[in-house]
């Protein structure tokens, strides 16, 4: 499980690129919806909720998919990290630099950070969306 091939890195990198591209396209829309001021009037709140619903429909699946993709590679990441830590404990004579493993770990770290950002923004958006619903009833 600790071995990494070019195919694994290519797959992880491609999925990271797809998630990053979609996120960058929708970022401003999600940020705008999160930052919108909530009106006091019940009808205006409901209209605003309906207006940001398409953004919620984009942000929540994006966050879920990004998290699932990061989770797919997590077992391999953990195995590589444990293996590397064991080599570190053995001392300098056991150290071997593996650029494929390092590239994979870097890709996975970026993917996990991006998934975390997507989840954080998605949760903030759903909280905003729900607050508009509960106040509009």
Order of alpha helices (4+ residues) and beta strands (2+ residues): alpha-alpha-alpha
